């Protein structure tokens, strides 16, 4: 669903950036296919919620799509650890009530 990119060896600009802001991780959310429509009425309006370590970000909502393409790059701060947990969830945006 997404691409995990750890940029530990890029350029001297990255080294300066790490000293000021710390290391980051970029996750690209590409697309989803054949999302089920569990609604009795209406269409699905999906978005992704990505959690990396203790930080959560959301993609834009793709209205009326069972095959959404986000192609969004989300950047997260990264702790200096060997292993990390990445969680990706797809939700339907509700205009009224709680997202499902």
Residue pairs with C-beta under 8 A, 6 or more apart in sequence:
1 29
1 30
1 31
1 32
1 48
1 88
2 27
2 28
2 29
2 30
2 50
2 86
2 88
3 27
3 28
3 30
4 25
4 27
4 86
5 25
5 26
5 27
5 28
6 25
6 78
7 14
7 24
7 26
8 23
21 77
22 77
22 78
23 77
23 78
23 80
24 75
24 76
24 77
24 78
25 52
25 75
25 76
25 77
25 78
25 84
26 73
26 74
26 75
26 76
27 50
27 52
27 73
27 74
27 75
27 76
27 86
28 71
28 72
28 73
28 74
29 48
29 50
29 59
29 70
29 71
29 72
29 74
29 88
30 69
30 70
30 71
31 67
31 68
31 69
31 70
31 71
32 46
32 48
32 67
32 68
32 90
33 66
33 67
34 66
34 67
35 44
35 46
35 65
35 66
35 67
35 68
35 90
36 66
37 43
37 44
37 66
38 100
39 92
43 63
43 64
43 65
44 64
44 65
44 66
44 92
45 61
45 62
45 63
45 64
45 65
45 92
45 93
46 61
46 62
46 65
46 68
46 90
46 91
46 92
46 93
47 58
47 59
47 60
47 61
47 62
47 70
47 90
47 91
47 93
48 58
48 59
48 70
48 88
48 89
48 90
48 91
49 56
49 57
49 58
49 59
49 88
49 89
49 90
49 91
50 56
50 57
50 58
50 59
50 74
50 86
50 87
50 88
51 85
51 86
51 87
51 88
51 89
52 74
52 76
52 78
52 84
52 85
52 86
53 76
53 77
53 78
53 79
53 84
53 85
55 76
55 77
57 74
57 76
59 70
59 72
59 74
60 70
60 72
61 93
62 68
62 69
62 70
78 84
91 99
91 100
92 99
92 100
93 99
94 100
